[in-house]
Amino acid sequence: MSSSASAPGKVILLGEHAVVYGKPAVAIAIDREVRTTVEDSDVLMLNGSTIDLEYHPHIEHILSKYGDMKVSITTDTNLPPSSGLGSSAAFSSSLICAMRMRKNLKFDVMEIAKESFETEYAVQGRASPIDTYTASLGNGIVLNCPDGLGEPIAEVTKNGNAWKVSRIKVPDMTLVVGYTGIKSNTGPIVERVRRFMDKNTFAREVVDEIGNITEEGIRAMTRNDLSKLGDIMLKDHKLLSILGTSCNELNKLVDAAMKYSYGAKLTGSGGGGSMIALTDEPMKVAEAIILHGGLPFVVRTNPKGVGEV
Ligand code: MEV
């Protein structure tokens, strides 16, 4: 028996890191994805090799929930791994969907999103639902959306934080991703921000400020005011840099892209990974990214979330 599912990657337009503490964030599912196939097997395999579950906590968390550890899992993706583009959440959502198909459970996107978030939370130590709900639901997702702007679809609570999950209509925007080629590992970066905040009132004020400008940015996006949205993206990048989540390579790509963009910023956890630029001149931005050592690609909004393939 074989079951296959896919889920999209994402870019966070505004609000990463602060969203872990219940602030708003907005993410867009992109036209790059992870496909996962689950088949019968005598032993647990990943992409043709046996694996040690100690090094694959997502797989352990998901398979043990379904009580089915002897499967062969095959993945295929056009997302660079650990690039800040949500490959981990897309893998979790697609594996959960494929396991549910294997168990003849009905397709329930909200249940997949919830299980995917529980998996990321357990593995990462601390996480918000932004990556997993975007990978599961597709299109534009806002957490803690200003009233009246999105369509609320779920409430998620964890360890004293609460997030209202809403769908939002995303205007036509051209976004160029610049991948630094440096792998970013979300868990340790989130943990570093937490330590900074525990010790420092100033860091907590930066997180509050990210929350405030994210709200403003969401309003600008819904009015299609790309110039205002771009200004806020750059401001967000500066605040994220103060939190210690940027690096020289990301700063160089953001600087280079700004010449032809409304705005640019790191996206996802940072510390490497990727940046995004909002622009009307994607080819010029792509050239600038190449010249400064990055790998560019243009992304489009993906209306599709997780599903059978
Ligand atoms: C990672 O894509 C986004 C972070 O805010 C972590 C999270 O929300 O779980 C850095």
Residues whose N, C-alpha, C, O or C-beta is under 5 A from the ligand:
A	BS01	MEV	E16 H17 V19 V20 G84 R126 A127 S128 I130 D131 G268 S269
